[in-house]
Amino acid sequence: GAVVSQHPSRVICKSGTSVKIECRSLDFQATTMFWYRQFPKQSLMLMATSNEGSKATYEQGVEKDKFLINHASLTLSTLTVTSAHPEDSSFYICSARDSRTSGARSDTQYFGPGTRLTVL
Amino acid sequence: AQSVAQPEDQVNVAEGNPLTVKCTYSVSGNPYLFWYVQYPNRGLQFLLKYITGDNLVKGSYGFEAEFNKSQTSFHLKKPSALVSDSALYFCAVRDLTFQKLVFGTGTRLLVSP
C-alpha cells in the first residue's frame, strides 16, 4: 500500500522544450502533493505544494511560470518544466500526503521514485 | 521555524552490529517526526514516524526510533545491520504552519560485510 508513481522515470530533452512529469497516488487519495528537486549528494529542496483544485504554493526563489504545477484530481499532480535549459537538469521527486485524518497512514507523505531530467 | 539536524554525514558499521543514525529537532509545539531512506537514483521510502504516544516507534525493515523530548532527539536504530541497509537516511519534521516536511541534510549509512 501507499504507492506513488512517477512518469517518466528518465527524460532527455533539448534546450527550449517543455517536459511534463506525472505523479500519481495509486492506492490512496491525496489532497496535497509536493514537488521536490534534489541535486547530487544533497538533501531535497521543496519547490512547491499543490492542493487539489487550487493553485500551487511555490517556495521562495522558485519560478512559478517556469515550473507549472497542476493538481487536477485527488490522485494526480503534474509538473511541467517549461522552456527547459541545462541548469534545470536534476532529479525531481514528488510526494503525496494521505488525506485520511486517522489511522497509521494519516499525516504521512509517500514519495515517488523520482524523475531524472537531462536537458541538452 | 521547525528544523532537524543530522550531525553525521556518514555512519560506518559492520554487518551484524547495531546501528544508530542521529537526529535532533527544534520545534515550537509538539513535533511530528519522520525517517525516510533513499537508495541510489530512487525516491524516498517511509520508515517510521512519531506523532504521539510511545516514545519507541517501530518501523519498516526492523528499524526503530526513540523520541526523547528532554534531549530533543529522534535517533534511528536497528539492532543488527545488514549490508542492504546501506543507503541515505533522512530525518524530517513536519512544519505545522505550512504542512510541509523539513528535511535534514541526510546521513549516508555504509554497512560493511
Interface residues (C-beta under 8 A of the other chain):
Chain A: A2 V4 Q6 T32 F34 Q42 S43 L44 L46 T49 T57 F91 I93 S95 R97 D107 T108 Q109 Y110 F111 G112 P113 G114 R116
Chain B: Y32 F34 Y36 N41 R42 G43 L44 Q45 F46 K49 I51 F90 R94 F98 Q99 K100 L101 F103 G104 T105 G106
